[in-house]
Amino acid sequence: MDIDIRSKFFGTQQVLGKISLSAAIGEVIAVTGPSGIGKSTFV
């Protein structure tokens, strides 16, 4: 699986910048961080 996010905005507020991620079959990936950092938006 490959994910390539250029950016994500809510109105004029940028909540995600450039993100690239690759995962192989069977690989487990965790998204961690403090509250309000954009984990749910990313997922």
C-alpha positions in Angstrom: 0.0 0.0 0.0 1.3 3.5 -0.9 -0.1 6.7 0.5 0.9 10.1 -0.8 -0.8 13.2 0.7 0.1 16.6 -0.6 -1.8 18.6 2.0 -5.1 18.7 3.8 -7.0 21.9 4.8 -10.0 22.7 6.9 -11.0 26.0 5.6 -7.8 28.1 5.5 -6.1 26.0 8.3 -3.6 23.4 7.0 -3.9 20.3 9.2 -1.5 18.0 7.3 1.6 18.7 5.2 3.3 16.4 2.7 3.1 12.8 3.9 4.4 9.7 2.0 4.0 6.2 3.4 4.6 2.7 2.1 3.6 -0.6 3.8 4.2 -4.1 2.7 1.6 -6.9 3.0 1.4 -8.0 6.6 3.2 -5.0 7.9 1.7 -3.2 10.9 1.9 0.6 11.1 0.8 2.7 14.1 0.0 6.5 14.0 0.8 8.0 17.3 1.1 11.6 18.7 -0.5 14.1 21.0 -4.2 15.1 20.9 -5.1 17.4 18.1 -2.1 16.6 15.9 -4.2 15.2 13.0 -4.0 11.4 13.5 -7.7 10.8 12.7 -7.6 13.1 9.7 -4.6 11.2 8.4 -6.3 7.8 8.8 
